[in-house]
Amino acid sequence: MQYDEIYLIDTWRILVREWKWCVTALLLVLAVTFAFLHTISPQWEATAWIQIGQVDTAPPGQDPKAEPLQRVLTRLQLEAFQRGVLQRAGLVPRTREAALYRKSMKLEPQPYAGPLIKLTLRAYAPQQAAQLADATASELQAIHQAIEAEPLARAHARLDELRSELQTALADRDRLQQAVASAGKSGTDALTASLLLAGRNGEIHNLQQAQSELAERLSANYTYGTSLMWPVEVSGAPVFPNRIAVWAAGVVLGLFLAAMAAIARDALRRAAMARSALRRGVQPNPPATALTP
């Protein structure tokens, strides 16, 4: 413990003696920190939640989604897709804004929530961050609309076909009911008409059930397009640089370098004194930190 106390005292004396070097080093680091904070462009972060669209008319066992989750994640990272997003947002691909968009994009899949994709990206302005997030969702939505167009058209055509068949079956049932009524309660014609009416009623029931089921699967609960689940959220303040953290790091680094500068200056001073003493033929005094018990 005695050596540590002596060492701390000697260090403090060095810092006091070389205070000009301490202050110079500290001010230099603080000046660099100030210049960094006032020259670096601030960055805002946008967060968006994208829901993958689906057409719920796929065969049993098949994924009704426009694309599987992993394929969507891969698509979002393709250069061609990102180039389309930048064009949609009105940005030139070879700019620092475009480079920041590519570098800062982060994707977090949520397979058990839709699935959903949490998208975060950064831009040099809050409006631009929101615009890029919207453009990313819109570009993906346009691609999925093209993918879903054919199965959706087939499903609606099938629904129209079921409705037409149902109308025809209802008209036949009305005709058979009139035939049964005109034939009376006995006779071969009445029996035949009754059997045909019963068969037509069963067919109408099946058609109504199929129409109702297909219409339900095409409703907004089960068939929907790729879209943003909620509006894009943009950070209220720049996420980079963090001014408090940068200033704290600058102060800590400045104090450290100030101490190192003072110790280095003291070592140079002692070395110069030792060389001067040797030239005069005088034995130099040992440093205070070399005391022995």
C-alpha positions in Angstrom: 0.0 0.0 0.0 2.9 2.4 0.8 4.3 2.1 -2.8 0.8 2.8 -4.3 0.4 5.9 -2.2 3.9 7.2 -3.2 3.1 6.4 -6.8 -0.2 8.3 -6.7 1.4 11.3 -5.0 4.2 11.3 -7.6 1.7 11.0 -10.4 -0.3 13.9 -9.0 2.9 16.0 -8.7 3.8 15.2 -12.3 0.3 16.3 -13.5 0.5 19.5 -11.5 4.0 20.3 -12.8 3.1 19.5 -16.4 -0.4 21.1 -16.2 0.1 22.9 -19.5 0.5 19.7 -21.4 -2.5 18.2 -19.6 -4.7 21.1 -20.5 -3.4 21.2 -24.1 -4.1 17.5 -24.7 -7.6 17.7 -23.1 -8.6 20.8 -25.1 -7.3 19.2 -28.3 -9.5 16.1 -27.7 -12.5 18.2 -26.8 -12.0 20.3 -29.9 -11.8 17.2 -32.1 -15.0 15.9 -30.4 -16.7 19.3 -31.0 -15.7 19.3 -34.7 -16.8 15.7 -35.1 -20.3 16.4 -33.7 -20.7 19.5 -35.9 -19.4 17.9 -39.2 -21.0 14.5 -39.1 -24.4 14.3 -40.6 -27.1 13.1 -38.1 -29.1 10.0 -38.9 -32.7 9.3 -38.2 -34.2 5.7 -38.0 -37.5 4.6 -39.4 -39.3 1.4 -38.3 -41.9 -0.4 -40.4 -43.9 -3.6 -39.9 -44.7 -5.3 -43.2 -47.3 -8.0 -43.5 -46.9 -10.5 -46.4 -50.1 -10.8 -48.4 -51.9 -14.1 -49.3 -54.7 -15.5 -51.4 -56.4 -18.2 -49.3 -57.4 -20.4 -52.2 -54.3 -22.6 -52.4 -54.7 -26.4 -52.4 -54.6 -28.1 -49.0 -51.1 -28.3 -47.6 -49.8 -25.4 -49.7 -48.7 -22.0 -48.4 -51.3 -19.3 -49.3 -48.7 -16.5 -48.9 -47.5 -14.6 -52.0 -44.0 -15.7 -51.2 -42.5 -17.7 -48.3 -41.0 -15.6 -45.5 -37.3 -16.5 -46.3 -37.8 -15.7 -49.9 -39.1 -12.3 -49.0 -36.2 -11.6 -46.7 -33.8 -12.6 -49.6 -35.7 -10.4 -52.0 -35.5 -7.3 -49.8 -31.7 -7.6 -49.7 -31.3 -7.9 -53.5 -29.5 -5.0 -55.2 -32.2 -5.0 -58.0 -35.0 -4.6 -55.4 -33.2 -1.9 -53.5 -32.5 -0.1 -56.7 -36.2 -0.1 -57.5 -37.0 1.3 -54.0 -34.5 4.1 -54.5 -36.0 5.0 -57.9 -39.5 4.9 -56.3 -38.2 7.3 -53.6 -36.6 9.6 -56.1 -33.0 8.9 -55.1 -30.0 8.2 -57.3 -28.5 4.8 -56.6 -24.9 6.1 -56.4 -25.3 8.6 -53.6 -24.4 8.6 -49.9 -28.2 8.5 -49.1 -28.5 5.3 -51.1 -25.4 3.8 -49.5 -26.8 4.6 -46.0 -30.1 3.0 -47.0 -28.4 -0.3 -48.1 -26.0 -0.4 -45.2 -28.5 0.4 -42.4 -31.3 -1.9 -43.5 -32.1 -4.5 -40.9 -34.7 -7.2 -41.2 -36.2 -9.1 -38.2 -38.6 -11.8 -39.3 -41.6 -12.5 -37.0 -42.8 -16.0 -38.3 -45.5 -16.5 -35.7 -47.1 -13.1 -36.0 -48.6 -13.1 -39.5 -45.8 -13.6 -40.5 -44.5 -10.1 -40.2 -41.2 -8.4 -41.1 -39.8 -5.7 -38.9 -37.8 -3.3 -41.1 -35.5 -0.6 -39.7 -33.4 1.7 -41.8 -31.7 5.1 -41.5 -31.6 8.3 -43.5 -30.1 11.8 -43.1 -33.6 13.4 -42.6 -36.7 12.1 -40.8 -38.9 12.7 -43.8 -36.5 10.7 -46.0 -36.4 7.8 -43.6 -40.2 7.6 -43.6 -40.2 7.9 -47.4 -37.7 5.1 -47.8 -39.7 2.8 -45.5 -42.9 3.5 -47.4 -41.1 3.0 -50.7 -39.8 -0.4 -49.6 -43.2 -1.6 -48.6 -44.7 -0.2 -51.8 -42.1 -1.9 -54.0 -42.7 -5.3 -52.3 -46.5 -4.8 -52.5 -46.3 -4.2 -56.3 -44.3 -7.4 -56.8 -46.7 -9.4 -54.7 -49.7 -8.0 -56.5 -48.3 -9.3 -59.8 -47.7 -12.7 -58.2 -51.2 -12.9 -56.7 -53.0 -11.6 -59.8 -53.4 -14.9 -61.5 -54.6 -17.1 -58.5 -56.9 -14.2 -57.4 -58.4 -13.9 -60.8 -59.0 -17.7 -60.9 -60.7 -17.6 -57.5 -63.0 -14.7 -58.5 -63.8 -16.5 -61.8 -64.7 -19.6 -59.8 -66.9 -17.6 -57.5 -68.7 -16.0 -60.4 -69.2 -19.5 -61.9 -70.7 -20.8 -58.6 -73.1 -17.9 -58.5 -74.2 -18.5 -62.1 -74.7 -22.2 -61.4 -76.6 -21.3 -58.2 -78.9 -19.0 -60.2 -79.5 -21.7 -62.8 -80.3 -24.2 -60.0 -82.7 -21.9 -58.3 -84.5 -21.2 -61.6 -84.8 -25.0 -62.2 -86.1 -25.5 -58.7 -88.8 -22.9 -59.2 -89.8 -24.6 -62.5 -89.9 -28.0 -60.8 -92.0 -26.6 -57.9 -94.5 -25.3 -60.4 -94.5 -28.7 -62.2 -95.2 -30.5 -58.9 -98.0 -28.1 -58.1 -99.6 -28.5 -61.5 -99.3 -32.3 -61.5 -101.1 -32.7 -58.2 -100.3 -35.1 -55.4 -100.4 -38.4 -57.4 -99.3 -39.7 -60.7 -96.0 -40.5 -62.3 -95.3 -37.0 -63.4 -95.7 -35.7 -59.8 -93.4 -38.4 -58.5 -90.7 -37.7 -61.1 -91.0 -34.0 -60.4 -90.7 -34.5 -56.7 -87.5 -36.6 -57.1 -86.0 -34.1 -59.4 -86.9 -31.3 -57.0 -85.3 -33.1 -54.1 -82.1 -33.6 -56.1 -82.1 -30.0 -57.2 -82.5 -28.9 -53.6 -79.4 -31.0 -52.6 -77.5 -29.4 -55.5 -78.5 -25.9 -54.4 -77.4 -26.6 -50.9 -74.0 -27.8 -52.1 -73.6 -24.8 -54.4 -74.6 -22.4 -51.6 -72.1 -24.0 -49.2 -69.3 -23.8 -51.8 -70.1 -20.2 -52.7 -70.2 -19.2 -49.0 -66.9 -20.9 -48.3 -65.1 -19.4 -51.3 -66.5 -16.0 -50.5 -65.3 -16.3 -47.0 -61.8 -17.3 -48.1 -61.7 -14.3 -50.4 -62.8 -11.9 -47.7 -60.3 -9.5 -46.1 -59.8 -11.8 -43.1 -58.1 -14.5 -45.3 -57.2 -12.8 -48.5 -55.2 -9.6 -48.4 -52.3 -7.8 -50.1 -48.8 -7.1 -48.8 -49.0 -3.9 -46.8 -47.8 -1.9 -43.8 -49.5 -3.1 -40.6 -49.1 0.3 -39.0 -47.8 3.7 -40.0 -44.0 4.1 -40.2 -42.4 5.2 -37.0 -39.5 7.7 -37.1 -37.2 8.4 -34.2 -37.9 11.7 -32.5 -34.2 12.6 -32.4 -31.2 11.5 -34.4 -30.0 8.0 -33.4 -26.5 8.8 -34.6 -24.4 10.4 -33.3 -25.4 10.1 -29.7 -24.1 13.4 -28.4 -24.1 12.5 -24.7 -22.1 9.3 -25.4 -19.7 11.0 -27.7 -19.0 13.8 -25.2 -18.5 11.3 -22.4 -16.1 9.3 -24.5 -14.3 12.5 -25.5 -13.9 13.6 -21.9 -12.6 10.2 -20.8 -10.2 9.9 -23.7 -9.1 13.5 -23.2 -8.3 12.9 -19.5 -6.4 9.7 -20.4 -4.4 11.4 -23.1 -3.7 14.4 -20.8 -2.3 12.1 -18.2 -0.2 10.3 -20.8 1.1 13.6 -22.2 2.1 14.8 -18.8 3.9 11.6 -17.9 5.6 11.5 -21.3 6.7 15.1 -20.9 8.0 14.4 -17.5 9.9 11.3 -18.8 11.5 13.4 -21.5 12.5 16.1 -19.0 14.1 13.4 -16.7 15.9 11.9 -19.7 17.3 15.3 -20.7 18.4 16.0 -17.1 20.1 12.6 -16.9 22.0 13.2 -20.2 23.0 16.6 -19.0 24.3 15.2 -15.7 26.2 12.5 -17.5 27.9 15.0 -19.7 29.0 16.9 -16.6 30.1 13.7 -14.9 27.5 13.9 -12.2 25.4 10.8 -11.1 21.8 11.6 -11.6 19.3 11.2 -8.7 16.9 8.2 -9.0 13.3 9.1 -9.7 10.9 9.2 -6.8 8.9 6.3 -8.0 12.0 4.0 -7.6 12.0 4.3 -3.8 12.8 1.1 -1.9 11.4 0.1 1.5 
